[in-house]
Amino acid sequence: MAQSVDIETRIKVFVSYSRADKAFASDLVLGLAACGFAPYIDRQDIAAGEDWEKRLAGLISEADSIVYVISPDSLKSENCAEEFRQALALRKRILPVVWRPVDDAAAPAAMKRLNYILFTGEGRTFAAGLADLAAAVRTDIDWIREHTRLAELSRRWSARSRAPALLLRGDDIDAARKWMADKPISAAAVTDEQADFIKASADARTEAEHKAMAARRGLLTTVSAVAVVFAGLAAVAAWQWQSASKAEGEAKVSRDEAVAAKNLLESANMRLSARIGLQVAEYEGRLTLPDGWFQTAAQFSGAVARVDRLNLDGVPAANSGFVIDGALVHPRYAGKALLLTGAPQARVDPTPTGTPADQQTTLNSGGAASDKPSVRFPAVEQSGDKPLQATEMVWRTPIEMAGIKPFELWLLSGDLPRGARALQASDVDCSALGMGGGDSPGEAVHLAMYGVKIDPAAPEKAAVTLYVSERRDKSDPYAIRYTYATSAGATGSAVLDLTTGKVVAIHTSIGPGTGDELGIFGYGVSFRLVLDIARRKVKDAELPPVCGDV
């Protein structure tokens, strides 16, 4: 075993010779072996019946150096000439040794440029020639052996249609690039195949790194009106898992805190695994959403509520709403969930042909609606979950906001179901909606209404839907208009800015455009404005604006 390993690690030398010089070649092989090398010679190493040319090419490819025995017969031999051409093509180090004097003009031009090692002539002995040859073989041997290794790897890569699986990996790529840069002046050139192999390996690693970075950031997602895609957010879940693990692992953390952290993780995972519909406004070409839109979608999916109640005609109806932390409107409601939803309306008359309905959806089933809202959370609803009942109206849109459809804040009974999430102060977009004029080309603001979509054919069912749109006007600091994307039951949806990840408005209605604009548009009122009025008007308190002096 030890001898076998030693043979594999010795420097490989292929000896090219004419049959007329086989006695000298045999002595040369014995001498090289005595010097510690692993010489190859076709007479010894090509088995009977083997493809001679194929095996010979393999011996030359595997060798670290080629010793070419120069004699009048070898210069006339077509086989020797072919071996010399193959060695040149593979950029092998060729060491010509002169055994019998020759006419220099008979040697190929490429051979004349090489340094000859003399085994004949005045004062020359076999031992002296062998010593010079051994020294030449050992020169720059580390670089030469790497040349041989990379030549074999690149040859296999090319032979197998340049399969990516055969490329270099990791530190081997850097080592190969350094090998190219450190080429000794006297060494054989790097082959084109080797250079292509190393470059392809480096390019593949760069591409893999870019893909990994893109995955960490979250891939920019292209959405069309016929594509319904919702990406899982493994990074967010991993962060939540770390929080739970850390809480459970620290000795000083109480059991209650550990349980709370675990519940936080489970709730986040429920929001991530929720079935969310996607409905996109009609666009020419394709719509590319801002990076990170899916983090925003997952963050708010547990706040979306289906609201069932009686409309002003006493008929059961349904629309959208969302829950907020009661601390946003009054300290006494801190930690309690408040439902923000549209006030009940009269029955919606049939809309003109081509104009979509966007208000409350009448329930044909009768349901169990009352004048107080009943609330479900479709994105995170589990089997056995019962709806929460609104128990107390905390606030209703005052008379000074009569220009918009009215809203109400209701206190909900009981705790939110696992996975539901009340909006916090950090979720409020504190920037004014309007800055004058419309959006410039290339500066579109992508929005999404997060509400429930109710199928008129089965109104007892509702799917949480992200209605993707684009802002069409920013002339009013407290109102917003956007490309139509919603459907029945969407009134009361939270309007999100997909770039900032904040709630900017509440979807109120749909309607025609202004002036000469054609088509249907969505309309919303500033979420910040609604909160500020509620904070001033809620019973027994007058709080400062939610965003302070912003």
RONUVO-112062 format. One record per residue (C-alpha): residue in one letter; x, z, y. Coordinates in steps of 0.05 Angstrom, whole numbers, plus 5000, padded with zeros to 4 digits. Example, Ala and Ser with C-alpha at 12.3 -4.5 7.8 and 13.67 -1.06 7.14 Angstrom:
BEGIN
A524651564910S527351434979
//
This chain:
BEGIN
M500050005000A505550195049Q509349555036S503049135048V501849475116D509249365134I508748625119E502548565163T506048895222R512448475218I513747895265K511247255233V515746645235F513845955209V519645505188S518644755196Y523644335157S524843675121R525043675046A532243425051D534044095084K530244545035A536644915012F538345105083A531045275097S530945735037D537246095060L534146145130V527846465102L532046975063G536147135125L530047225170A526847675118A533248095115C532748165191G525848485183F521547875198A515947565157P517946835150Y513046305126I515045645093D510345125066R513845054999Q512545794984D506045945019I501445355005A498045424937A497044854889G490644474901E489744764972D488044315031W495244205054E493844005126K488644555137R493145085108L499144845147A495144875212G493245585194L500445795182I502545525249S496645865284E498246545253A505646525268D508746875327S514446375332I516045695301V523045555277Y524244815275V530244595233I533443995268S536943485225P536942725222D531742755166S527043245203L527042805265K524842215222S519542615184E512342485204N510243155174C515443525216A513243135278E505943345265E507944075257F511744035323R505743725358Q501144275331A505944815354L506044505424A498444455426L497745185407R502945385460K507245705407R514345925421I518745395387L525845565369P529744945348V535745075302V540944535292W543144505219R546143805218P548543435280V543642925308D543542395362D540342755421A536742115440A532842145374A529542815392P522742815425A522742945501A519043605492M524243845444K530043665490R527444155541L528244735492N534445155481Y537744985414I540645505368L546845225332F548145355259T553544825256G559544605298E566344875314G566745635306R559445685285T557446045220F550846175187A551246905205A552646755278G546746275281L542246775246A544047325296D542446865355L535946655323A533847375308A535247575381A531046985405V525247165359R525247885385T525347675459D518747855494I515747985425D510148435449W507547895494I508547355441R504847755388E498947855436H499147095447T498347005372R492647505367L488747225426A489846515401E486746695334L480847055367S479546475416R480145975360R474746335319W470446395382S470845645394A469745475321R463245875321S460245535382R463146055429A458646605402P458047185452A458747675394L465947465385L468147595457L472748165477R469648825496G471349415541D478649565553D480848955512I478448515570D482848875621A488748875573A487948115562R487647975636K493848395647W497248025590M495947365626A498647645692D504947925658K507147275624P514747245619I517946635651S521046405586A514846515544A510145975520A504245805565V497346095556T492645595523D486445335557E482345615499Q485446305509A484146285584D476846065572F475946615521I478547165567K474546905626A468146865584S469347585561A470147835632D464047435656A459847725600R461848425618T460348305691E453448025673A452048625629E454149105684H449548745734K443748785685A445049525675M445249655750A438849255759A435549665705R437650315739R434950085806G428749785776L428049035769L424648655825T418148445794T414547795807V407047835801S401847275801A394247315803V393847165728A399247665707V397348385692V403748775682F405349505691A412449725678G414150385644L418650835685A423751135637A428251365694V422751795725A421052095657A428352245644W428852615710Q422753025693W425653165624Q432053425654S428053885699A424254155640S430454235596K434254585651A428455055663E427955225589G435355305580E437055785636A436656505616K434356735684V428356265686S421956615668R417356375613D412056185663E416855755702A419255415638V412055275617A410554995687A416554535682K414354295613N407354165640L410453775697L414153335647E407953225605S403853055667A409052555690N409152225622M401552165623R401851805689L407451355664S403551165602A396851055638R393250395629I393350105699G390149445719L393448995770Q389448545817V393048105867A390647745928E391046985923Y397746705946E400946035947G407046025902R408946725878L408847425907T415147845899L413948585909P419049055940D423949405895G421250065869W413849885874F412550145804Q415350835821T410150875876A404750645828A406551175776Q407151725828F400051625854S396351415791G394252135776A391052215845V385951655835A378851905823R372351575802V366851885844D359651895817R353952125861L347151925888N346951425944L342251506004D336751165965G337351695910V340351195861P346651375820A352651005847A360251015839N366250875882S373551095890G376751715919F383152115913V385152845913I389553185964D392653885968G387854326009A393854576050L393653906086V387254116123H387154886122P391455456096R385555766058Y385255156014A392655155998G393755005924K386654765915A384654055903L380353705955L376853045941L377252535997T371952005987G366951576025A360351886046P354151636008Q351250966031A344750616023R343850125965V348349525977D344348885987P346648275948T352347935983P352247206005T354846705955G362446725952T362847405987P365147945939A361848625936D366449195956Q362049805967Q358950315921T356850035854T349850215831L349650525761N344350215717S344950755666G342151305710G348151755695A348452485715A349952375788S347452845842D348152915917K354753275903P360352845876S362452875803V369752685793R373752385736F381052155734P381051515692A388651415692V389952075656E383252225624Q383652505554S378352565501G374253175514D375853215589K369753405629P368553155700L370053635757Q364253805802A364753845878T362254515901E363154545976M363654026031V369654216072W369253666125R365553036143T367452486192P364952716261I360852316310E366952076349M369051666288A362451316282G365850646287I368250696216K364750846151P364351606142F368752026096E367952706065L372553246039W369853655980L372754265945L372954155870S371254665817G376454865766D383554615756L385653885756P386553585687R393553495661G396752885691A392552905755R396453005819A394053215889L397452865947Q402253285988A404553266060S410752876036D406152316013V403352176082D406251596122C407451876191S408751216226A403250896268L399950306236G400449856296M406649636335G403449036370G402348336344G402148086274D407648066222S412947546232P414347036176G419047356125E417148056148A410848156106V408748866091H406248926020L400549416009A396649655949M389849975946Y389650475889G382550565865V377650465808K374949785787I367849825759D365149285714P357949145735A356448975662A358749655640P358550105701E359650735660K366750505650A372050455704A379250235702V384550485751T387049875788L392649725836Y390049205885V396248865913S395548565982E399348406046R398248666117R395248136162D395048496229K398449096261S395449096330D391649756321P395450406309Y389550716271A386450126234I389249626186R387248936160Y390048596098T388948016050Y382848116007A384548365937T379448905920S373048915880A366749315870G367850065872A374350035912T371750355976G375351015986S381850775954A388451025981V392450466014L399950505998D405850176032L409849915972T416349936012T416050656037G412150925978K407351306026V399851306037V398250946102A390750866102I384050926066H380550286045T373750256079S370749566070I371548816067G369248306118P370847656153G377047556194T377347586270G376846986316D377846326280E380446636216L377146406153G376146806090I375047526071F379648096090G380348826072Y379849376124G382450086125V383050686171S389351096182F390151646130R394152046182L388451976232V383252226182L387552826164D388953006237I381553006255A379953416194R385353916213R382353996282K375054016260V375054396195K371355056200D375155656230A381655296244E384954796290L391654586261P396954156294P397553426272V399953346201C406152966225G407653436283D409753066346V411152416310
//
